[in-house]
Amino acid sequence: MDYFGIIKRAYKITAKNRFLWIFGILIAGAGGASIAAPNLNIENPASDRLTNINSEQLIQDLAQFWSSYGNLVLIGTALLLTVCVIFFIFGVISQGALIGSVDLVDSNRKADFKTGFAIGAKNFWRIWGVAIIYLLMILASLCLLIMPVCVAIIAGSYAMAIGWGIIFLFVCLVFWVIMSIISPYSTIIVVLEKLSVWESIRKSLHLFQKKLASMIIIYLLLLALGIAYNTAIFLIFLIIGGLAFTIGVAFWLASVWAAVAYAFTLGLIIVLALIIVNGAFKAFCSAVLVLTYNELKSAN
């Protein structure tokens, strides 16, 4: 199989069909974001005052806060959940849209955002079904690993707990690696072959058994490209960050408000640029896997 040819074709498809970037952005956005809690150092006098608060007064304060702002809290929570659900739905649809669109372009058929979105929406439940099945497999493997260990510890059989934990940790790691390899192909198969969820998973497992070497090679190439991509982003960020900091100092010396406006504008531009670039790279990786599947299927 021409691995570098696949990489080259995937790049051309992603570069020429920029509507694919939108699907990549939506998939990346559906992944969520982590928010780090600030590190607050509370001085001892504040801690002492906190420990002296009467519990009844605390309950009264909470009740007063809820009576004043409870509606806002509920509205904010509902809006946040709505946004999360919308991003999740569009993320699932975008997976199918990317797969279907890349396949259409690769077979020289018409593809655009509307057509791709329709493919993703049509396969929404099956794509989600594949994800749920793999999630259940992970949970089942964790139960198989943790529950016997806990039972052995409660029974006082520490040697058995250690032995079981070591053996089944290795088994679970192998199982998780296999799932991580075949799960993207299960999603591709469920969209392109229009099979059921279980049939798609079974077919991807058969493909893994027959074409393991090819799958591993393409994943290693994607890993290398991912490292190169992240390194390039980091270096560009350092260079642009250094220049931006120098310009920002000049703005600060001229006017504080000008510096604030400059920082806000630059930050917004950087965030938007990263979103677009990450979306394009996500679309490229998806295109590589779709083209790889088409090659593996035709080689059978």
C-alpha positions as CSV (number, residue, x, y, z in Angstrom):
1,M,0.0,0.0,0.0
2,D,1.3,3.5,-0.9
3,Y,1.2,5.1,2.5
4,F,2.8,8.4,1.5
5,G,0.4,8.5,-1.5
6,I,-2.5,8.3,0.9
7,I,-1.0,11.1,3.0
8,K,-0.6,13.2,-0.2
9,R,-4.2,12.5,-1.4
10,A,-5.6,13.3,2.0
11,Y,-3.7,16.6,2.1
12,K,-5.0,17.6,-1.4
13,I,-8.6,16.6,-0.5
14,T,-8.4,18.7,2.7
15,A,-6.8,21.7,1.1
16,K,-9.1,21.8,-1.9
17,N,-12.4,21.2,0.0
18,R,-12.2,23.6,2.9
19,F,-15.8,22.9,4.0
20,L,-14.3,19.8,5.6
21,W,-12.5,22.1,8.0
22,I,-15.9,23.1,9.5
23,F,-16.6,19.5,10.3
24,G,-13.2,19.2,11.8
25,I,-13.8,22.3,14.0
26,L,-17.1,20.9,15.2
27,I,-15.5,17.5,16.0
28,A,-12.8,19.2,18.0
29,G,-15.3,21.5,19.7
30,A,-17.4,18.5,20.8
31,G,-14.4,17.3,22.7
32,G,-14.9,19.9,25.4
33,A,-12.4,22.0,27.3
34,S,-10.8,21.6,30.7
35,I,-10.9,24.6,33.1
36,A,-8.2,24.7,35.7
37,A,-9.2,26.0,39.1
38,P,-7.1,28.9,40.4
39,N,-4.7,28.2,43.2
40,L,-6.0,30.3,46.1
41,N,-3.8,30.7,49.1
42,I,-6.1,31.5,52.1
43,E,-4.4,33.1,55.0
44,N,-4.8,31.7,58.5
45,P,-7.0,34.6,59.9
46,A,-9.5,34.0,57.0
47,S,-9.5,30.3,57.8
48,D,-10.1,31.0,61.4
49,R,-13.1,33.2,60.6
50,L,-14.4,30.6,58.3
51,T,-14.4,27.9,60.9
52,N,-16.3,30.1,63.3
53,I,-19.2,30.6,61.0
54,N,-22.4,29.3,62.5
55,S,-23.9,26.5,60.4
56,E,-27.4,27.9,60.8
57,Q,-26.1,31.3,59.5
58,L,-24.5,29.6,56.6
59,I,-27.7,27.8,55.7
60,Q,-29.6,31.1,55.9
61,D,-27.0,32.8,53.6
62,L,-27.3,30.0,51.1
63,A,-31.1,30.2,51.2
64,Q,-31.0,33.9,50.7
65,F,-28.6,33.5,47.8
66,W,-30.8,30.9,46.2
67,S,-33.9,33.1,46.6
68,S,-32.1,36.0,45.0
69,Y,-30.2,34.3,42.2
70,G,-31.7,30.8,42.0
71,N,-33.5,31.6,38.7
72,L,-30.2,32.9,37.2
73,V,-28.4,29.7,38.3
74,L,-31.0,27.5,36.7
75,I,-31.1,29.5,33.5
76,G,-27.3,29.5,33.3
77,T,-27.2,25.7,33.9
78,A,-29.9,25.1,31.3
79,L,-28.1,27.2,28.7
80,L,-24.8,25.5,29.4
81,L,-26.3,22.0,29.1
82,T,-28.1,23.1,25.9
83,V,-24.8,24.3,24.4
84,C,-23.1,21.1,25.4
85,V,-25.8,19.0,23.9
86,I,-25.8,21.0,20.6
87,F,-22.0,20.7,20.4
88,F,-22.3,17.0,21.0
89,I,-24.9,16.5,18.3
90,F,-23.0,18.5,15.8
91,G,-19.8,16.7,16.7
92,V,-21.4,13.3,16.0
93,I,-22.9,14.5,12.8
94,S,-19.6,16.0,11.7
95,Q,-17.8,12.6,12.1
96,G,-20.2,11.0,9.6
97,A,-20.1,14.1,7.4
98,L,-16.3,14.0,7.2
99,I,-16.2,10.3,6.4
100,G,-18.9,10.6,3.7
101,S,-17.5,13.7,2.2
102,V,-14.0,12.4,1.9
103,D,-15.3,9.2,0.3
104,L,-17.4,11.2,-2.2
105,V,-14.4,13.4,-3.2
106,D,-12.1,10.3,-3.4
107,S,-14.5,8.7,-5.9
108,N,-14.8,11.9,-7.9
109,R,-18.4,12.6,-6.9
110,K,-19.9,15.9,-5.9
111,A,-19.4,16.9,-2.3
112,D,-20.2,20.0,-0.4
113,F,-21.2,21.0,3.1
114,K,-24.9,20.4,2.7
115,T,-24.3,16.9,1.2
116,G,-21.8,16.0,3.9
117,F,-24.1,17.3,6.7
118,A,-26.9,15.2,5.4
119,I,-24.8,12.0,5.4
120,G,-23.7,12.7,9.0
121,A,-27.3,13.4,10.1
122,K,-28.5,10.2,8.5
123,N,-25.9,8.1,10.3
124,F,-26.2,10.0,13.7
125,W,-27.7,7.1,15.7
126,R,-25.4,4.4,14.3
127,I,-22.3,6.5,14.9
128,W,-23.4,7.2,18.4
129,G,-24.2,3.5,18.8
130,V,-20.7,2.6,17.9
131,A,-19.3,5.0,20.5
132,I,-21.7,3.7,23.2
133,I,-20.7,0.1,22.5
134,Y,-17.0,0.9,22.8
135,L,-17.7,2.9,26.0
136,L,-19.5,-0.1,27.5
137,M,-16.6,-2.4,26.5
138,I,-14.2,-0.1,28.4
139,L,-16.5,0.0,31.5
140,A,-16.8,-3.8,31.4
141,S,-13.0,-4.2,31.2
142,L,-12.6,-1.8,34.1
143,C,-15.1,-3.8,36.2
144,L,-13.3,-7.0,35.3
145,L,-10.0,-5.4,36.5
146,I,-11.2,-3.6,39.6
147,M,-14.0,-5.6,41.2
148,P,-12.1,-8.9,41.7
149,V,-9.2,-6.9,43.1
150,C,-11.5,-5.2,45.6
151,V,-13.1,-8.5,46.6
152,A,-9.7,-10.1,47.1
153,I,-8.5,-7.2,49.3
154,I,-11.7,-7.3,51.4
155,A,-11.1,-11.1,51.8
156,G,-7.5,-10.5,52.9
157,S,-6.0,-12.2,49.8
158,Y,-3.5,-9.5,49.0
159,A,-1.3,-11.8,46.9
160,M,-4.2,-12.8,44.8
161,A,-5.3,-9.1,44.4
162,I,-1.8,-8.1,43.3
163,G,-1.5,-11.1,40.8
164,W,-5.0,-10.5,39.4
165,G,-4.3,-6.8,39.1
166,I,-1.0,-7.2,37.2
167,I,-2.3,-9.9,34.8
168,F,-5.6,-8.2,34.0
169,L,-4.0,-4.7,33.8
170,F,-1.8,-6.1,31.0
171,V,-4.9,-7.8,29.3
172,C,-6.9,-4.6,29.6
173,L,-4.1,-2.5,28.1
174,V,-3.9,-4.8,25.1
175,F,-7.6,-4.7,24.8
176,W,-7.7,-0.9,25.0
177,V,-5.0,-0.6,22.4
178,I,-6.9,-2.9,20.0
179,M,-10.1,-0.9,20.5
180,S,-8.3,2.4,19.9
181,I,-7.0,1.0,16.6
182,I,-10.3,-0.4,15.3
183,S,-12.8,2.1,16.7
184,P,-12.2,4.7,14.0
185,Y,-12.6,2.1,11.3
186,S,-15.9,0.9,12.9
187,T,-17.2,4.4,12.5
188,I,-16.0,4.6,8.9
189,I,-17.6,1.2,8.1
190,V,-20.9,2.1,9.7
191,V,-21.1,5.2,7.5
192,L,-19.8,3.9,4.2
193,E,-21.0,0.3,4.3
194,K,-24.4,1.1,5.9
195,L,-24.0,-1.9,8.3
196,S,-25.4,-2.2,11.8
197,V,-23.4,-1.2,14.8
198,W,-22.4,-4.8,15.7
199,E,-21.6,-5.8,12.1
200,S,-19.4,-2.7,11.7
201,I,-17.4,-3.5,14.8
202,R,-17.1,-7.2,13.8
203,K,-15.9,-6.2,10.3
204,S,-13.4,-3.7,11.7
205,L,-12.1,-6.5,13.9
206,H,-11.7,-8.8,10.9
207,L,-9.9,-6.0,9.1
208,F,-7.6,-5.6,12.0
209,Q,-6.8,-9.3,12.0
210,K,-5.9,-9.3,8.3
211,K,-4.3,-5.8,7.9
212,L,-2.7,-5.2,11.3
213,A,0.6,-4.1,9.9
214,S,-0.9,-1.6,7.5
215,M,-3.1,-0.1,10.2
216,I,-0.1,0.3,12.6
217,I,2.1,1.9,9.9
218,I,-0.6,4.5,9.0
219,Y,-1.1,5.2,12.7
220,L,2.6,5.7,13.2
221,L,2.7,8.1,10.3
222,L,-0.2,10.0,11.8
223,L,1.6,10.1,15.1
224,A,4.7,11.5,13.5
225,L,2.7,14.1,11.6
226,G,0.9,15.0,14.9
227,I,4.2,15.5,16.6
228,A,5.5,17.6,13.7
229,Y,2.2,19.6,13.7
230,N,2.3,20.3,17.5
231,T,6.0,21.2,17.3
232,A,5.4,23.7,14.4
233,I,2.4,25.3,16.3
234,F,4.6,25.6,19.4
235,L,7.5,27.3,17.5
236,I,5.2,29.6,15.6
237,F,3.5,30.5,18.9
238,L,6.9,31.3,20.5
239,I,8.0,33.5,17.5
240,I,4.7,35.3,17.2
241,G,4.4,35.6,21.0
242,G,7.8,37.3,21.2
243,L,7.0,39.8,18.5
244,A,3.6,40.4,20.0
245,F,5.0,41.0,23.5
246,T,7.5,43.6,22.1
247,I,4.7,45.4,20.3
248,G,2.5,45.1,23.4
249,V,5.1,46.8,25.5
250,A,5.2,49.7,23.0
251,F,1.4,50.0,23.2
252,W,1.6,49.9,27.0
253,L,4.1,52.7,27.1
254,A,1.9,54.8,24.8
255,S,-1.5,54.0,26.4
256,V,-2.9,51.4,28.8
257,W,-6.2,51.2,27.0
258,A,-4.4,50.8,23.7
259,A,-2.5,47.9,25.2
260,V,-5.7,46.3,26.5
261,A,-7.4,46.6,23.1
262,Y,-4.3,45.3,21.4
263,A,-4.1,42.3,23.7
264,F,-7.8,41.5,23.3
265,T,-7.7,41.7,19.5
266,L,-4.5,39.7,19.2
267,G,-5.8,37.0,21.6
268,L,-9.1,36.7,19.6
269,I,-7.1,36.4,16.3
270,I,-4.9,33.7,17.8
271,V,-7.8,31.7,19.2
272,L,-9.7,31.8,15.9
273,A,-6.5,30.9,14.0
274,L,-5.9,27.9,16.3
275,I,-9.5,26.8,15.9
276,I,-9.3,26.9,12.1
277,V,-5.9,25.2,11.9
278,N,-6.9,22.4,14.4
279,G,-10.1,21.9,12.4
280,A,-8.2,21.5,9.2
281,F,-5.7,19.1,10.8
282,K,-8.6,17.0,12.3
283,A,-10.2,16.9,8.8
284,F,-6.9,15.8,7.3
285,C,-6.5,12.9,9.9
286,S,-10.0,11.7,9.2
287,A,-9.3,11.8,5.5
288,V,-6.2,9.7,5.9
289,L,-8.2,7.0,7.8
290,V,-11.0,7.0,5.2
291,L,-8.6,6.7,2.3
292,T,-6.7,4.0,4.2
293,Y,-9.9,2.0,4.7
294,N,-10.8,2.3,1.0
295,E,-7.3,1.0,0.1
296,L,-7.5,-1.9,2.6
297,K,-11.0,-2.8,1.4
298,S,-10.0,-2.8,-2.3
299,A,-6.9,-5.0,-1.4
300,N,-9.1,-7.8,0.1
